Amino acid sequence: MSIGSSNWDIYAQKFNASGVAVGDIVRLEASGGANDLYPQVTAVGADGEYMVTWYGYSPGSGVSGYHLYVQKFNADGSTYDNLVVLNHDGQATVQSTETGTVYLVNDNVVVSQLSDITGAASDQWASTAVIANTSASISAANLADGTYHAWAVDAAGNLSVISGRSVVVDNTVPVFTSATTAADITDSTVAGDTVYTAAATDAHGITYSLNDTQHFRINASTGVVTLISSPGQSSGAQFIVTAIDAAGNQTTQTVTYNVVDTTPPGVMLVSDADGVENSGEMVIVQSSEAGTVYLVSDSVTVTDLNSLTNAADNLVNSVAVAANVGTVLALNGLAEGTYHAYAVDASGNVSAISGSSVTVDNTAPVISGGATANGTSLTSGAAAGTQVYDANASDAHAITYSLDQDSLAWFDINAATGVVTLNSAAVAGSYNLVVTATDAAGNHSSQTVTVEVAPGNNLDGIPMVSGSTTDTSTEMTVNVGLEKLSNGYTVVEYMRQTGVTISLGIRPARCTTASSGCWTRATTSSRPWTSAFPLATPWWIRRSRRWPTAASSWPGRRWMPLAGLTLASTMRSTTIAVTCNPATRWRRQAPASPLRRKAARMAVISRSPTRRWAQGPTSRRPSQSSTTTAADPTLHRERRP
């Protein structure tokens, strides 16, 4: 059947299974001009009969307030019996044409006379005194369930016929059969979606209602609950459904529901541009929602939160994050491999895998170049740019090479290839340089390498003094190898004893003999080194500066490459001291080097076979224990400014 309600009016129309109307449309109303609402239909039996209940307000009938009205229909859609009214306090409204008593009697009682009524069980009937043509109420509070009709008895004891209308007494509350839990309300639940269906059983019609009308709507007839607007996120929230039957009996059921976040967060992972780190480094992670970000090895199969939390300790690290805030996540303790990030929000939703990854690499490069430079044989004077070593390191990722700070005074290294070269002309000596190979993850290894530079013909290198003499000779030759400083300067010091005449011959390195054009000089005066030593022609250029030919430029102080020193004395017992002092303050630059000789070395060649100075640190005064007339020596230096 169909129930229509508009403007406080109710209409009923029955239809068969084919949708064809059965009978006429019936208007249901408590009385003319009454306000009628909330109709509900309940089938009665299996032969097609049914009953309609509703609330009605009929001020003209003498019954005050809203009451519950019942109208039974036959199978053909026509009304059965008269309209019955029950008020909310369980009373039936009755009326008689004469003053007397009205009895409300269960249909189970067969009535032929008054004694049949009064002799029945007390829960089968009830009565009230009435005034002629005036409505009165009979309480049904103590009556048993069933259908009741009214009988009137006047003052003379005359019993009326049975009333045309009946009333059903129903004291049984509806019983809920539906669950006490509603479906979760998720991010995808929209207004109008069904979240719960209330169901209750009762002998008569049931009307449903609920308390939270802000977020939910319930169909009063079917009990279907739909969403109006989603409540705030919560767990264990509740609403209450009430079921009321036609007699006004009611029962309630508390329904629990959860508002659940089912949308996974977004995640972002930021590492170095090369995406390679070691376990001592860190990355930046970010999630679109507050929760936790996990950095997990690609060897772990991620399906849910448990797969993240149950991964081995060296395959996952995590950090708590606020929404949309970059957070540091340390890589400590992680095994080598490729890692991606996953974000998990407060509801346990796991994000998709991050778009970027980071590779954890804890293995340092392996340098295979060895501890000794075994490339090109180096001699003093080898040109800048000459290769001296190849680090030749191996690693799974890109490698950058570097040298220790001290080694940079003498060598350069190609950061990409690891090839070490001279950065200036080679100087004889032994050098220890430290090569470091660093991979993209920051892992590094170092190798100390020894480089040997043999003495050459350019007179560079460690100071050496050698000579030969005989008892009868008054002349000896001293060959001096000089250490060339990093700025290209060479220093040599000579000392002579007072009263001894020394002849000195100096030959530039380019001259192999004392031929024409090669300058030599012999000293004969008592102060031989204060004299100027002019050159026949300019021949020495160093650092784009040419030696001057003017004798007054640097009187008595010369810088020159030497092929040898020829020393002659007038006394057979004369001792000549020749000193090379590369640490002199005259130089312009003194970069740190483990090979620089900061202590001067001195070699002594004695004309006396029984008296000889020991080789040792430079001294400006010969030892007092030496033979010869030791007086304050005159110190002479030759230098290049």
VEXZAMI-738049 format. One record per residue: x, y, z of N, C-alpha, C in turn. Coordinates in pm, whole numbers, plus 50000, padded with zeros to 5 digits. Layout:
XYZXYZXYZ
...
% end
This chain:
500844988250000500005000050000500875012450000
500295023549979501015036249977500405045450080
501265052550149500815062250249501265075950204
500375085250198500735098850164500385108050277
501225118050301500965127350410501325141250364
500385150350370500645163950327499725173350403
500285184150453499485194250522498675188250635
499315179650712498695173450827497575163750791
497545158750667496515149150626497195136150583
496515124750607497055111650573496065104450482
496595098650370495775091150277496405077350259
495565066950250496025053250233495455047350105
496345040450030495905033549908496635020249901
495875009249886496474996049875496714992649729
497824985349703498174980749569498484965849576
498164958849467498534944749462499964943149414
500374930549398501774927949362502124933349225
501104935449140501364940549004501354955648999
501104962049115501084976549118499744982549086
498704974249080497364979049052496664982549183
496004994049186495334998549307494214988949345
494134986449476493084977849531492204986349622
490944987749590490064996049670490285010849642
489665019049724489725033449706490755039749799
491085052149769491945059849858491145063349983
491745060950097491065063650224491825074550297
491095084750337491705095350419491615091350565
492755092050632492805088750774492915101550853
491985103250947492045115051033491385111951165
491945118051267491385115951400489965121251407
489735132651343488415138651334488515149651231
487415155251194487445165951098488275177651148
489205182251065490045193551104491205189951193
491415176751217492525172551305493855173651232
494905174451310496275173851256496755159451268
497075153251154497465139151152498865137851090
499715129351152501095127951103501695114751150
502905111751091503685099651123502905086751101
502355084350982501625071750959502595059950947
502135048050984502915035850972501985024350945
502395015250856501555004050814502124991250870
501274982650922501674969650973500714959050920
501284948450861500444937450811499824929950929
498584925750911497874918051014497504904650951
498154894050995497884880950939498474879550801
498004869050729498574865950599497554867350486
496334872250517495304873050414495184886750352
496114895550381496114908750318495574919850403
495114916850524494664927450612495874935050667
495604947450702496694955650756496124966150848
497034972750919496624982751017497514995051000
496915006751010497645019351001497555026351135
498705030751185498735038451309499335052051279
498905062151354499445075651337499145083851460
499805095351464499535104951570498555115251517
497595118851604496635128851564496275138151677
495945150451638495515160451736494145165451692
493105162851777491735166351740491105174651851
491365187751851490845196151960489325196651964
488635194351854487165195151853486485182851908
487285172151932486675159651978486555158952129
487085168752200487055168452346488225160952404
489075155052318490275148052365491455157352345
492125160952454493205170752445494515163852413
495425171152343496775166352313496785156452199
498025152352163498205142352057497955128452113
497295120052033497015106352071497395097051957
497515084351992497815074251891496505068551838
496365068751703495135063851640495455051451558
494475042051557494645029451486493425027351395
493745023651267492665020151174493035007251105
492164997151120492404984451055491724984350919
492384977550819491854976550684491664961950647
490624959350568490384946050515491314943350398
491304930950349492174927350238491824934850111
490554939150097490164946249976490434961149984
491064965750095491414979750109490374988150179
489214982050215488194989350288488514989250437
487944999150510488204999850653487464988950727
488104984150833487504973750916487254979551054
486004978751099485644983751231485834998851234
485605004351350485705018751366487095022851414
487365035351401488645040951444488805039551594
489985035451637490285034051779491325044351817
491115050251934492065060151982492635055952115
493965056652126494645054252253495445066752285
495295071452412496125082852447497435077952508
498335087052531499705083252569499785076852707
498805079152793498905073252927498175059852934
497905053352820497285040052819495805040252851
495095050252801493655051352829492865051452698
491675045452705490755045652591489665056052618
489265063052514488225073352528486865067152492
485905068452583484575062452563483485073052587
482295069452541481155078652558479835070652550
478815074552631477515067852632476395078152615
475295073052560474165082252541473425085052670
473705076552774473035078452902474075078253013
473645084353122474515084153239474535070153297
475735065653333475845052253388477315048153393
477595035553345478955030153349479305024253212
480525026553169481035020353045482115010553083
482014998553026482994987853052483824985352925
485134984052944486034980352835486394965652857
485924956852765485984942452789486784935552679
487664926152722488454918152628487524909652544
487834908352415486984900452326486984885752363
487904881552449487914867652493486744864652589
486134875352644485014873752737483694874152657
482904863652675481594863252607480584870752694
480014881352640479144890252719477694888652671
476834885252767475384885052741474644893052847
475304894852960474724902553070475864908753150
475524917553238476534924953313477404915653396
476814905053449477594896153535478714888853459
478504887553326479574881253246480844890053248
480594902953257481734912153259482374912353396
481544915053495482094916553629482594903553686
482144892253629482614879353678483904874753612
484354881953510485604878153441486814882353524
487964877353483489214880953553489424896053547
490074901153649490214915653661491064921753549
491954913853487492784919353380492104918253243
490774914053246490044912753120489054924053098
488874932353198487934943453180488294955053271
487774966953237487934979153318486704987653295
486384996553389485165004653376485395018753427
484435027453388484445041053437483035046753432
482705055253526481385061753528481365072753423
480215074553360480105084453254478855092853272
478875104353214477715113153206477235112553062
475975113053045475395111652912476065121052814
476465114852699477035122252586478295130252621
479005125252718480265131852757481405121652751
482495125552684483645116452671484285114152806
484725101752824485435098052947486545088352910
487495086653000488655077952974488625065953064
489005054253005489155041953082490625037953077
491225036253192492625032353197492795017853156
493795015353073494115001653030495374996753097
495735003353206497025000453270497124986153319
496024980553369496084967153429495474956353340
495204960053216494564950453126495594941853055
495174929553028496034920652952496004924552805
497054920152734497094923052591495894916752521
495384924052422494264918752345493424929952288
492324925752220491404935352160490204937052252
489824949852272488744952952367487664961052296
486394958052338485244966052295484574972252418
483764982252392483074989352503481614984752514
481144983952641479754980752674479284991352773
478074996652749477525006952839476345001252919
476265005153046475165001053135474595013853196
473255015653181472655027853237472325025753383
471665035553444471365035053588470385023953622
469585019753524468605009053548469204995353528
470484994653485471154981753466471024976253327
470484984253235470354979553097471734979253029
472034968152960473324966152894473214969552746
474104977952698474074981752557474614970452470
474514972752341475184963752248476684967052246
477464958352187478914960452178479234972752096
480294979752131480654991952060481104988851917
480904998651833481344996751695482864997351680
483515003651770484975004751764485604995951869
486834992851846487594984751943488934991451970
489564986652070490894991652105491784979652134
493014980652092493984970052117494854974252233
494924966052333495804968552447497104960952423
498174968452420499494962452392500454967652497
500934958952583501884962652688503304957852661
503544952052543504854946352510505674956252428
506884959152474507754968652403508364961752281
508704969352179509394963452063510754957652105
511204947852030512504941552056513414943751936
514574949951961515524952451852516214939451811
516324937651683517064926251628518304930551550
518454943451530519614948551454520834949551544
522014950451481523284950951554523434964151629
524354964151723524604976251802525784984351747
526314980351631527454987351571527104991451429
527355004051398527125009051263528395007651181
528245009151050529415008650963530325020650990
531635018550969532575029650986532275040650886
532395052850932532265064350844533675068150800
533965067050673535315069150621535375081950538
536575084450484536745096250400535895095550274
535505083550233534725081950111533225081750136
532795081950263531365082150295530815096250271
529715097150195529145110250163527715111050217
527185123250216525825125450265524845116950184
523925110550255522935101850192523315087250194
524575084150225524985070150234524385063650359
523975051150345523415043750458524535038950549
524425041850678525435037550774524875027350873
523525025950877522935016650974521465014650938
520945002850970519514999950954518984994051084
518055001351147517454996551271516334986651237
516244976251319515184966251299514694961651435
513354961851452512744957351578511484949551546
511094940751635509874932751617508824937051720
507554936451676506444939751765505164934751700
504164932151781502904927151727502184937551645
502544950051665501874960851595502914969951530
502484980051466503394988651393504444995351479
505644998151418506755004451489507165017151416
507445027151494507985039651441509365041851502
510355045751414511745047551460512115062351466
512975065251558513545078751569514955077451628
515755088251617517085088251679517395101951736
518455102451818518735114851890519655124351815
520625119351737521605128151671521115131951533
520215141751532519655146051405520535156151332
521665159851393522595168951325523405161651219
523765149151248524625141751157523915130251085
522735125951137522085114151080520585116651060
520015109150968518565109250945518095094750944
516945092051010516395078451013515015078350949
514775068250868513445066350811512555060350920
511475067650957510635063451070509985050051047
509745046450922509075033750894510055022250875
511165024750803512085013850769513265012650865
513555023150939514695022951030516045025050964
516065028650835517335030950764517925044350809
519195043950852519895055950899520895060250791
520805072650749521715078050648522495089850705
523605092950638524495103650684524035117150632
523985126950721523735140750681525065147950664
525885147650767527235153450761528135145250853
529395144050812530305135450888530715142051019
530605134851129531105140151257532625140951253
533195147451352534635147951362535205134151384
536485132651344537125119551357537085114851502
536585102851520536465097551656536365082451649
536565076351763536415061851775535455059051890
534455050751864533495047351968532405057751988
532125065951886531015075451897529685067851894
528595074451940527325067451953526145076251913
525085069751866523765076151857522745065951910
521535070951947520505062452010519285061851920
518855049651890517655047351809516515043051903
515335048851881514155045451960513105039051869
512525027951916511435021151843510165022151928
509085027451870507805029251940506735021251865
505995012851938504935005351870503635013251871
502575007151815501295014151801500655017451934
501015009752038500445012252170501235022452248
502305027152193503135036852264504255030552343
504345017252342505485010852408506755013952328
507795016752399509015020352328510245014052393
511265012452312512555007552359513655014652282
514835015052339515955022152275517135012652255
517975016252161519215008752137520335018552107
521455017052179522635025452156523485019152047
523805027051947524575022251831525935029251831
526985021551822528355026851822528895027451679
529615038051649530225039351515531595045951529
532405044651425533735050751420533835059451296
534415071151315534755079551201536235077051172
536515070551062537845065351035538485072550917
539785075950937540585081650828541145070050746
540755068950623541235058150537542105063150423
542415076150423543235081750316544705081250356
545555074550279546985073950314547655087450292
548675090450370549395103150353550325102650232
550845114250194551895114950094553245115550164
554295111350095555635110950156556665116250058
557725122450113558805127850031560135124650098
561125121250017562465117950066563465126649992
564365133350068565375142050008566745137750058
567665135049962569045131749997569965140049910
571275137249914572215144349828571855141949682
572405150449596572085149649454572415135949396
573505129649443573875116649389573085105249453
572335108249559571515098049622572275087049692
573535089649728574365079549794574855085249926
574675077850035575115082150168575715070150241
576525073050344576945062250432576075062550557
576205052350640575305050950755575565061350863
576595069550846576815080350941576155093250899
575475093150785574835105250733573345105150768
572565113950702571135115050728570435119950603
569115118350600568285123350491567155131650551
566425138650465565265146450507564005139650454
563025137550544561755131450504560605140750542
559485139050473558325147450500557055139850466
556015141850548554715135450526553625146050522
552575143350445551455152850438550585152550563
550765142250647550015141250772550965137850886
550585141851006551385138251123551375123051140
552495117851184552605103451203554055099151210
554405088951135555765083351136556195080550992
557465083850964558045080350833559075069350855
558965058850774559885047550781560765047550656
562075045750676563015043950566563345029050562
562945022450454562975007750450563775002950330
564554992450353565324986250245564384980450140
564804981150015564004975549907563904960349917
564724954250002564634939750020563434935850107
562774945550170561594942950253560334945050170
559434935250170558154936550100557174943850191
556744955650148555864964150230554434962550183
553574957850272552144956450242551274964050341
551734965350464550964972250567551914976950676
551364982450782552184987550891553004976550956
552434964750971553164953851035554424950050958
554354950650826555534947150747556654957250767
556314969450806557334979550836557924977450974
557054975751072557534974651210558214961351238
557934951151158558534938051182559804935751101
560234945551024561464944150946562674943651039
563754937450993564984936551073565504950451106
566154951751223566604964751271567544971751174
568384964051103569354970351013568784972750874
567464970750859566814973050730565784984150736
565544990050853564545000650865564925010250977
564735023050952564815033551053563555042051042
563145048351150561925056351147562095068951231
561185078451207561175090851284559755096251287
559345101851401558035108251413558075121751341
556985125151272556945137451194555645144951219
555735158151205554545166551200554145168051054
552935172451031552445173750894553215184350818
553695180850699554335190150605555545197250663
556295190350747557525195950805558685186550773
559725191750706560905183750678561585179450808
561895166750820562455161050943563675152650910
564695153650995565935145950975565705131451016
566125122350930566075108050961567485102450946
568055097651056569435092751056569515079050990
570675076450927570905063650859571725054050943
572005057651067572885049451148572325035351167
573215025651158572845011751179572285004651059
572085011750947571475005450831572504997850748
572074986550697572924978650609572994985250471
573984981150392574104986650258572914982450173
572534991250080571424988149991570655000749954
569594998849877568735009849834567515010649926
567155022849967566065024850062565045034850006
563765032250035562675041550004561945045150133
561155055750127560425060450245558945057150233
558335054250348556885052250360556405060550478
555255067450461554655075150570553435067650623
553265068050755552105061750820551425072350906
550115074650885549415084850963548895078951094
548195087351171547725083251303546715071851297
546045070151183545065059351168545695046551116
547005046751091547675034751043547675033050893
547215043250819547255042550674548695043850626
549105035050536550475034850485550485041350347
551405050650328551505057750201552035048650091
551975053649969552675047149859554175049249878
554975041549807556425042549817556885056249769
557915061749830558425074949792558965074649649
558885086049583559375086849446560875086349436
561585090849537563045090749536563555080549636
564825077149622565445067149709566815072049753
567415064849845568785067649889569505054249896
570765054349853571595042349859572565043649975
572545034050065573465033850179574705025950138
575855032650145577135026550106578115028550220
578545017850282579475018650395580875013750360
581135010950233582425005350190583325016350136
584515017850194585465028050150586145023650021
586605033249938587345029749816588625022149849
589075014049754590325006549769591365012549675
592455017849733593525023849653594515012849617
594725010749487595615000049441596945005449389
597165018449401598405024349349599645020649427
599485015449549600635011449629601205022749711
602215019449791602825029149882604055035749826
604455031749706605665037349646605345042149506
605815054249476605635059449340606585051949249
606065043249166606905034949082606705037848934
606325050148907606125053948768607425058548705
607405070548644608585075948579609685078248682
610915074248647612055076648736612315091648742
612315097148863612425111548880613835115348919
614315125848857615595131648896615385146448918
616295152048990616215166349019616115174148889
615175183648888614975191948771613875187248680
613235175848710612105171248629611045182248623
610455184048507609575195448483608255194148558
607665205848588606325206048647605345199148553
604395191748609603435184248530603815169848508
605055166248546605485152348531604685143448625
604145132348573603375123048656604315115348747
603915114348876604725107048971603965095349034
602615095149021601855084549089600435084349034
599825072449035598415070748998597735062749109
596795069149183596155062549296595335050349253
594625051549140593905040249081593025033149184
592075040549245591175034749345589935028949278
589295019549346588065013449295586955014549399
585715016449352584555017649440583305016149356
582195012849422580935011149350580385024349300
580855035449357580345048549318581495057849283
581165069949243582175079549197583165082749309
584435085349268585515087849363586105101649337
586445108549445587165121249438588475119749513
589575124649451590915123049510591405136449565
592255135549669592855147649727594195144049788
595015154649814596315153149878596305160250012
597195156050102597335163150228597925176850203
597735186050298598115199950279599605201550256
600435194250330601885195550315602335191750176
601735181350119602165176549988601855186349877
600885195049899600505204649795601605214749766
602625215549853603765224449825604585219249708
604475206149678605335200149575604545193149465
603315189049498602585180549404601145185449385
600575181649272599155183549244598525169949217
597195169049239596485156549208595225159849130
594945151749030593705153148954592585146949036
591605155349079590565150549170589715139549108
589655139048976588805128948911589555116048879
590855117148841591585105248797592535099748902
592955107949000593895103349102595335103649057
595635110048943597015111048894597715122548965
598895119649023599685129549096600815134349006
600985147548999602045153448916602825163648997
604025167148945604815177949006604155191248977
604175200249076603665213649049604775223749025
606035219149033607195227349000608335217748969
609455223248925610595214648893610995206449015
611345193848989611655184549097612935188449169
612955186249297614125188449381614495175049442
615755171649436616195158649485615805156749630
615395144649663615025141549800613975130649806
613575127249925612545117249948611315124150005
610155121449946608925128349984607865118050023
607105121250126605955113150165604685121350145
603855116850056602585123750033601435114450068
600305120150112599135112350154598015114650053
597645103949984596555104349886595275099149952
594185106549939592895102349996591875100849884
591175089449884590095086849789588775086749866
587825095249823586515096449890585415093249790
584505084049828583435080549735582225089549756
581195087249676580005095849678579285095449810
579445084549886578775083350015579555089850128
580775094650099581595100750203582565091150266
582555078350226583555068850276584905072350214
585965071250291587275074850236588355065650289
589415064450212590605057050252591825065050206
592935063350278594145071050249595335061650230
596285066150151597515058650125598695068150132
599665064950219600905072650224601845067350117
602325076350032603135072449916604505079149927
605555071549904606915076749905607345079749762
607825091949741608335096149610609815099249625
610655092749545612105094949549612505103049426
613245114049452613785122349344615305121549353
615935116049250617395114449250618065127549215
619295129949267620035142249231620295142649081
620245154649025620545156648883621695166248864
621845171748744622955180948713622595195348739
621445197848794621045211748816621425216848953
622205208649029622725212549159621645214749263
620405210149233619375210549336619545198449427
618905198849542618925187249628619495189949764
619815179149835620355180349970621785185349962
622145194750046623525199950040624535188650057
625495188649967626585178849977627915186149959
628885182150033630235187950020631225176450007
632025177049908633065166849893634325173349837
635435167649862636685173549812637845163849827
638995167549771640195159149784641405168149802
642395163249867643605171249892644785161949920
645975167649909647205160449946648035169350035
649065163450098649885171350189650645182350118
650985180649992651815190349922651005200349845
649695197649827648895206549744648435218549824
648405229649762647865241749825646495245249769
645945236449692644645239349629643765226949637
642525229249662641575218149660640285222849594
639535213349543638255216249477637115210749563
636155219149589634985215049668633745215949577
633105204949556631855204749478630665205449574
629795215049553628675217449644627345215349569
626525206249617625165204849566624225212749656
623455221749599622675231049680621185227649673
620535229149788619085227049791618385239549740
617575237649637616835249049584615505250149658
615235262249710613995264249785612815264849689
611585264749748610395264449665610225277049581
610865287949625610765300249547611905301649447
612695291149433613765291449334615085296849384
615185301149510616415306849562617345295849613
618645298449601619655289449656620635297649738
621005292449855621865299949946623105291649978
624235297849974625465291350018626275301250101
626875296450209627675304950297629125299850296
630035309350298631455305950306632045312450429
632995305850494633725311850606635225310050582
635965319950617637425318550612638005323750742
639195319350771639855323750892640655336450866
640755344350971641515356850959642985353550930
643535361250842644955359450810645225349350704
644195343650650644375333550545643875339350414
644685338250315644275342850182643695331050107
642495333350056641815322449985641525326949843
641805318349753641445320949614640165313149583
639215319749522637915313549493637635314249345
637295303149289636855302949150635435297749143
634575304949076633165301049064632815299748916
632275288248878631915286248739630405283848730
629675291748651628245289348634627965275348580
626745270748605626415256948570626465254448420
626185264848340626175262548196627555260848139
628565264648216629935263448168630535250248213
631045242948121631695230348156633185232148181
633735242948130635155246048153635275260948175
636455265048215636695279348235637045285848102
636165283848008636405289247873635955303647865
636185309347750635795323247729634295324647746
633885335147814632465337447840632005331547970
632825323048029632485317748161633275325548264
632595330548359633205339848453633835332548570
635025336448606635685331548727636265343348800
636555341248925637085352249005638005346549112
639125352449127640065348649233640165360149332
640135356949457640215367249559641615367349619
642155379149633643495380249689643565390349802
642565398949811642615409249915642255403450050
642505411350155642185406550290640685406350315
639945414250237638475413950249637895410550111
638115398350070637805395049931636315395449898
635455393649996634035391749962633235404649961
633895415649988633165428249979633245434049839
634035428049758634185433049621632995428849536
632765436749435631715433249340632225422549244
631295414349199631665403949103630875406448975
631385414948891630655417748766630675405548672
629655404848589629565394148490629935399648353
630545391148276630895395448141629645397948059
628675389148069627395390747997626275385648085
625055391248068623925385848144623625371648095
623525362648184623265348848141622295341348231
621955346948345621085339448440619735346348453
618655339148426617295344548440616505335348533
615855341148633615045333348727613815341748763
612655335748755611405342748788611245355648708
611565354748582611415366048489612245378048529
613285375848606614165386848642615575383448596
616235392948537617565390548482618625395848579
619655388248591620755393248673621295406148613
621525415948694622105428548639623605426848613
624055434948520625505434948491626235445448572
625445454648629626095465348706626745459648830
627995463548851628745458148965628205463049098
627515474549096627055480449221625705474949268
625105466449187623765461949222623725454249352
624515443749360624555435849483626015432749516
626735442449561628185440249583628415429249685
629255419949643629675409349733628635398849762
627435399749699626385390049729625755385249598
626025373249566625565368049438624725355449458
623735354249371622995341749358623345336049222
623705323449219624055317449091624005302349103
623735295548994623905281148993625385277948982
625835268749062627275266249070627605252549015
628675252048938629215239148896630255234448995
630895243749065631895239649162632565251549227
633235249149335634005259349404635465254449409
636345263049368637775259749379638375268749485
638865262749592639415270249704640915267649715
641665278249730643115276849750643545285349868
644485280649948644945288250064646455290050059
646945299950135648385302550141649035295050254
648245288350336648815281050449648395266450438
649345257850454649045243750436648105238550544
648105245150661647235240350770645875247350774
645585255050671644315262450669643115252950662
642115256250740640855248650734639785257250667
639155251750566638115259150492636755252950525
635815261450564634455256650593633495261550486
632745252650427631725256150327630355251750381
629425261150387628125258250449626985261050352
626045252050342624805254550267623665255650367
622985267150368621935269550467620625273150397
619805263250362618555266350291617505272950377
617685273650508616685279550596616935294250621
617835300250544618155314250567616925323050555
616935333950629615805343250629615765351850503
616795350450418616795359050300615775354850196
615325342750202614385338150100613055345550115
612315346050008611045353250010609875344550058
609985331850049608845323050079609365310350142
608635305350240609085293150308607895283950335
607315277750231606185268650256606615256550335
605645251250414605975239850500606325227750415
607305220350455607665207950388608415199250485
608075186650492608815177750583610245175650537
610555180050413611895177550360612815189650374
612235201150414613075212950422614055211650536
615255214450511616295213450614616355226650689
615795226350811615795238550890617085239750971
617795229050978619105229651044620175229150936
621075238250940622115238650837623065226850853
623645223250742624645212750747625985218550700
626995213850764628315219250734629275207750711
630065208950609631135199250587632465206450593
633405200150654634715206350674635775198050602
636555204650527637695197950462638955204450516
639785197050578640995202350644642235199250562
643105209050557644395206850491645315198650579
644985198050710645845190350800645295176350814
646085166150782645565152550790645285148150932
645825155351031645615151151169644595159551240
644195170551179643225179351242642055181651145
640875178551189639705179551100638465183351184
637665192651134636385195851200635355185051169
634605182151270633535172251246632365178851171
631695170751090630515175951018629365177951115
628675189151109627595191851203626815204051163
625985209151255625145220851225625985233051191
625395241851116626085253951073626465262351194
627645267851191628105276951295628815288451229
628635299951282629325311551229630755312551281
631145304651375632485305051431633015290851436
634225288651387634805275251398634965271551544
634995258651567635135253751703636455258051763
636445261951892637655266151960638635254651976
638155242251958639045230851975639825227751849
639505235151738640195232251614641585238351615
642425232851530643735238851510643575250951423
644565257651393644635270451322644355281551421
644715293351380644505305251464643055309251450
642245304451539640795306851530640465320451584
640085329051502639625342351543638215343951492
637615355851520636255357951469636265357051318
635595347451261635615346251115634765357251052
635105360250932634275369550854633295361250772
632025363950791630995356050724630635362750593
630655354950489630305360150357629175351850302
628185358450249627055351350188626875356050045
626545346849963626105350449830624635346849821
623825355849774622395353049764621785360549648
620645356049609619865363249509618735370349580
618585383149562617605390849641616215385249624
% end
